Amino acid sequence: MAVYTSLTQDDMLALLAEYDLGDLVSFKGISGGVENTNYFVNSTQGKYVLTIFEEFEAEEVPYFLDVVAHFKKAGFNVPAAIFDQQGERLKSVKNKPAIMVDCFNGDELVSTSANACQQMGKQLGLLHKVGQSFPDQRPSHRGVAWWQATSQSLNAQLPEDEAELLAEQVASFDTFLEQANTLPMGTIHGDLFYNNTLFDGDSLSAIIDFYNACHSWLIYDLAIVVNDWCTDRASGNIDMDKYEALITAYRAERNLSEEEIQAWPHMLRVAAMRFWLSRLEAWYGAINDPERLAQQHDPKEFKRILQARCESTPAL
């Protein structure tokens, strides 16, 4: 959510005039992430967030807007796109697709707790049940084909030990894929790190940033969440108090199949590998641009997580 596209006061005034959201009071760019440009927009009617998509073409965005609308209709606090005066949700800002959404109360977590993990587990179980009824089945733009191609393209740039670890994990999961066709699937968030939620005090108030949503294994999404929410960052190991709180709450909302239970160690490893790989791709892609490199996440964090999951994984 770094600011890649700069807007002036006149730009924002012109955009807001196309909505029934009151008059502009102030706006401010949001720093933090790496994919899209976001602004807080304060008007006489309320507080909103403008998102400008930096990686997607306009024809790709409606899928994600439909996903969020599906979850909002089911009662989740999610940032659905606001319609303008002409009944349009997708706008063009500086020749890039853009949307305006409500700004929810709450802040990003600095770190997780067992209580936060329990709330996330419950919401994720409910989210997965609702996601199974979403009709469109879009594959992930960072799925199997991507990690196979990207791991090969990065091979020559990586230190030998990292290249070997990555190749080993990709090959291991390729083998697992041959027997993974019975795992329950649905529309998942795909990037539900704790900085993609808001907490109002101790209460989960919203789930945001659905731009990695796709049709995939539900257990894979659970593994993504566990690797982020329940991990000790220094060691990469799982904090079992947080883990048990999250898994217990999840299973209270959605039953796991025997196939999912057996696949769990594979999914924890592949979820770690996927985010290590995406961070490696971004890191090496920005290696000659110091300003851009400073905005990237350190890949070593997910290398530690992957190595820890290769050593041991907790049971479901």
N, C-alpha and C positions, 0 to 999 in steps of 0.2 A: 504494500500500500504506500509506496514511495510516490513522490510527485514527479512524474515524468513529463506531464503536459501542463504547462503554466497557463493560468487564466487571469485575465484582468477584471477589474470591477465592471467594465462595460460588457465583457463576455458573460459574466454571471448575471448581470441585470437582464440582458437579452434572453438568456436561457430561462430564468425564473419567470419572466413575463409570459412564457408559453404555458405555465401552470396556474392553477388556482391555489397557490400556497402563500399568499400574502406578499408583502414587499420585502426586499432584501435588507437585512440589518447588518450582517457581516458574513465572511466566509474565510476558511483557513484550510490549507493543505494538511493532509494527514501523512505523517512519516511512519515507517515501520516495516512494511512488507516489500515484496520485490516484483509483483506481477502487474498490478493495476494502479492507476492514479485515483486518489480519493480526496474529497473535500468535505469538511463540515460546512453546512449552509444554514445560517440562522435567518429566519424571516419573522415578520410580525405575527405569523400564524403558528410557528413551531420550529423544530430543529430537524434537519434532514442530512442525508449523505449523498453526494454526487459521486458516482463511480464512472471512470472513463477506462474502457478496456484497451489495454496496450498490446495484447497478444492475439485476441480473437477478431475475426472479420465479422461484419454486421450479421451475416447470415448464420453464424454459429451461435450467436447470443440467445435467440429466442428459446432454445432448449433449456438453458439454465434458468431463464425467467419462468418458464412453465414448471420446472421442478420446484422452485421456491413457491410459486403460486399454489401448487398441489399441497405442499406441506402447510402453508398458511391456512388453506381451506380446512385442513384437518385439525387446526387449532394450535399449531406451533408458532412461537414468536420468532419469525424469520423475516428478513428484509425484502419483501416483495416490491417489484417496481411500481411506481406511482404513475397513473395515466395522466397525460397532459390534457389541455382543453380540446384537443382534436381526437381524444381517445387513443392516443399512441403512448406506448411505454418505452420504446427504444428510440433514442435521440441520436443526433450526430453532433459531436463537439470537436472542433478542430479536425474534422474529417475522420473521427474515430467514434465507434459506437459508445453510447453512454446511457445511464439510467439514473433516476432520482429515487431514493428509498427513504422510509422513515428512519429516524435515529432513535434507537432504544435507550432506555435508562440503563446505567451500569457501566462497568469498566472491565478492561482485560485483566485477567489474573496475573499476578506477579509469579506465583507458583501454585501448585495444586495441593489439596488436602484430601483426606479420606472422605470428608463430607462432600467436597466438590466432586470427587470421583463417583460417589454414590449417586448424586444428582445426574451426572453425565451418563452413568450406566443406565439409569431408568429412562432418560430421554432418548438415548441411542436405541434401546430396545423398542421403544414406541416408534421412533423414526423408521427403523427397519421394517416394521410391520406395515406402516403406511407406504413406504417406498416400494413395496412389492405390488402395489396396485397402480403405480404410475405406468401409463401405457407405452411410452417411448423407451427404446432400449439402445441408448447411445453408448458405444464402448469408450473406455477411457482414452484420452489423448496421450496419457503416459502409462499405457498398459503393456501387455506382453511384447508386442512388436516393437514398441518404443524402447523398452529396457534391453531387448536383444540388440537392436541397432546401436543404441547409445553406448552400451558397455563395450561394444567392439570399436566404436569410433574413439573412445577415450583410452583404450588400452595402451597405446604408445606413449601417452602423456603421464600415466600413473607410475608411481614407484612400483617395483616388481612385486612386493608383498601385497599391495592394494590391488594390482591387476589380477593377481592369482586369486585373492579372496573374492573379488567381484565375479570373475569367470566361473569359479567353483559354485557360487550361489546361483548364478543364472542357469548353469547347467543342471544343478540340483532341482531347481524349480521347473525347468523344462521337462524333466523326467516326471516330476509330480503331476504336471498338467495332464499327462496321459490318463490319469485316473481321477481327475478332479471334476468330472462332468456331472456328478450327482449332488454337488454342494448347492444349497439354496442361494438364489440370487435375487436381486432387486435393485432399485435405485438407491445408491449410497452417497454420502457426503464426499468421501474420498480425501478429505484434508482436515479432519476435525481435530486439529491441535487445540490446546486450551486457549491460544490467542485468537481462535476463531469462535469464541464464545464471549458473552458479557455476563458479569455477575453484579447484581445490585445488592451490596452488602454480602451476605453469605448465600444469596439465592441466585440460581441460574436464571437470567432474564431474557437471553436471546442466543440463538445459534446463527452465525453469519458466514459469509464467504463460501458460497456453494459452487464456485467456478471450477472445481475438480469433480463435480458430481458426474456419475456415470452408472451404467448397469454392470454390476459386478457381484462378486461373492460377498454376502453379508458378513461372514466371518473375517474377511480381509479388512473390512471397515473397522470391525471391532479390534483387530490387531493394530491398525494404525492408531486408534485411540489409546489403547493400552501402552504402546511404545512411547507415546508422548506424555500422557497424563500420569502414568504409574512408574516412570523411570527416574532413578537417581542420575542426574546429569553428569556428575563427576565420574561415576564408574560404568554407567550404562546398564546397571542391574535394575531389576524390578523391585520396587518397594511393595512388599507383600500386603501391608495394611491397606494401601491404596488399591492394589490389585483386587483383593478380596471384596472390598467395598464396591468397586465398579462391576466386577463380574457377577456378584450376588444380585445387585440391583438390575443388571441387564437380564439375567436369567429369570428373574421374577416377572419380566414383561414378555420375554420371547424364549420358547424352548429351543435348545440346540439339538441338532440331529447327531447320531453317532458318527456320521461321516465328518461333521464339523469338528467334533471332539478329537477325532484322529488326525485331522488336518491342522489342528491348532499350532503345533510347533513349526510346521512349514509356513503358515501364514504370518506368524510373528517374525520369522526370518525374512520372508519376501517383503513384508511391509517395511522392515528396517532397510533392506537392500534398495527398495524403490526410492526412499527419501534420501538415502546416501547418494544414490546415483543422480537424482535430480539436483542435489546440491553440488555434486562434482561437476555436472554439466554446466550449471550456472557459474561456478567458481572458475573453471578453466575457460569458459566463454568470456569472462570479464578480466582475465588475468593480465591483459595489457592495458586496462582502463582503470587506474587507481580509484577514481570517484565511484565508478560502478561496482568495482570489487568490494569497496567498503560497505555496500548495501547488501551484500550476499551473506547467507548463513554459512557458518563454518561447517564444512563436510565432516570434519573429524568427530563431531558429536554423534552422528549416525553411524560412523564406522565403529565407535565404541559400543553402541547399542547392538549393531549387527554381531560384533564379536561376542558380546555377552549372550545373545540369543543362540549363537552357535555352541556355546558352552553348556547352556541349560535353559529350559523353558518350563514355567509352572504349568501344572495340569489345569484343565477346565473341570 
